[in-house]
């Protein structure tokens, strides 16, 4: 944990194993729910990626999280979906957190991978279609101020509860914009003086 020369290749191998379908024990065939390892793996991935400055590691982590986020759609409707939903929710929250990462490349990769994951979900509803539209319409490598509101609107579309930190940050930003008076700036003063 925390040693990039070990975790980056491990994430690459994890992505390869998921892509090849070799992790049948973690994500078994649809009648069976995913193993409890899936939830633990999603939580460990989120902890490993939190605060990282390695772009390659973050992009590989997004891919692994998206593999885990797709587990809820693979569980059968009658089967115990609790484990699938918990692992999927944890992984999806991790991907949504990376949508507002400081690096534009990571944000773009996270949006692309989440889009592909949502496309693979069975039984798409209107909210999923809305989320897909938002993911494709938003320019995720733009400034963070433009990206955060789009990310915050994805939470209800995906049936997730918006984290308190995101709500507090959005309310604080809105309050600061409302409180700002047009005559408070120096440029407004100079403009009104005719210079």
N, C-alpha and C positions, 0 to 999 in steps of 0.2 A: 504494500500500500504506500503510495506516494513516491515510488521509485519509477520514474518514467521509462528508463531503459528496460524495465521488466514489464510494466503495465501496457505500454504501447504495443509491443508484439503480442502480448496476451489478448488484447482487445482485437487485434487483427485476426488472430486465430479463432477467437470467439465468433467474430462476424463470419468467417469462412465456414465454421462448423454449423452455425445457424443457417447460412445460405445453402449449404449442401444437405441439410436435413439430418445431420448426424446427431443432433441433440434431442433424440426421441424421448429420452427420459425426462427432460425438462419440459418439452412441448410434445406430448404424445398425440396420437390420432384423436379426432374430434370427440368420440364418446367419453374419453377420459379427461379429467381436468389436469392442468399442468402440475408438476411436482412442486412441493413447497420450496424447493431450491430456486424456482423462478422468482419468487418474491424476494428472497434473500439476495439473489443475484442482482435484481433491479435496485435494491437499496444500496448494495455495495458499489454498484456502478455510479449511482448518483453521488455517493460520498466521495468516490475517487475523482470524479470530474469536477466537484465543487471547488471553485477557486483556482483551477488549473489554468496555466497560461500557454500550454502546449496545444497549438491549433490542430496538429495531426491527431493527437490523443483525443481531443474533444470531438473531432469529426468521426473517429472510429467509435467513440463512446455513444454518439448519437445513433449510429447504425445499429449497435448492439441493443440500445434501449428501444429502438423502433421494432426490432425483432420481438422483444418482450412485450411491447405495447400491443402487438397483433395477437397475443395469446387469447384475449377475451373472445375474439371472433371465432377462434378455433374450437372453443369448448361447446359441447352440445347444449341445447336449450334446457334439457331436463337434468343434465348433470350438475354437480355441485360447482357453480360458477364463482363461488366466493374466492377461492384461491386464484382463479383466472382473473377475476375482476380486480383483486388486490394487486397482483403482479402487474397487470396491464395499467391500472391507475397509477401505480408508483412509477412505472416506466414512462407513461405519458406525461405525468407531472415533471419528470426529469427533462423530457424533450421540450416541453413548454418553457421550462426555466432557461434552457439553452437558446430559445428563440430570442431572448434579449441579452445574449452574451455580448461582451465588449468587442468581440471580433466579428466583422461582417460576414466573413467566410463561414464561420461556425453557424451563424444565424441562417444563412442561405442553405447550407447543408441540412440543418435541422428542419427547415420548412419543406425542403424537397423530400426528405426521408419520411416525414410525418404525412405528407401528401400521398406518397406511395403506400404507406401503411394503411391509411384510411381508404384508399382505393381498393385494397385487398380485403377490407372488412365485408363480411356478408351482411345482407339486410340493411343496406344504407337507407337512412331516413332523411327527412328534409333538413334536419340540423346538421347531419354529416355532409350533405350536399352544400349547405351554407359554409361549413368549415372548409371544405375543399375549394369553394369559390374564393373565400378570403385568403387561404394559403396561396392560391395561384395569382390573385390580384395584387397582393401586397408586395412591395419591393423590400425584401428582408435585409438587404445589404445597405439600406438607407440609414439615416440618422436614428439613434435610439428613441428620440422623442416621437418620431413618426411610427415606430415599430411597436412600442409598448401598448398603446391603445388597441392595436390589432390583436396582439397576443392576449390581452385581457378579455377581449370579446370571444376568444376561442374557448375559454373555460366553460361557459354555459352551453356553447354549441356541442361540446364533447361530453356534456353531462357531468362535468367536474365542478367542484366548489372552488371559487377563486380564493387563492391564499390571502391571508390578512395583509401581508407585506405589499402585495400588488394593489390591493384596495386602498391602503393607506397612502402609498406613493401616488396613485391616480388622484385621490382626493386632495392631497397636498399640492399637486401640480395644478389642478383646477382652481384651488383656492388662491394660489399665487398669481394665476393668470387673471382672475377676477379682481383681485386686490390692486393690481398694477394700474395706476392712473396714467393716462397718456401725457399729462403734463409733468410727470415725475422725471422724465428723462432729460438729459442735457440737450439732446437733439431737438426735442420739442420746444425747449426754451429758445434755442438758437433760431429755429424755424419761425416761432411766433414773433421774434424780435426783427425778423426780416433779413437776417444775414445769410 
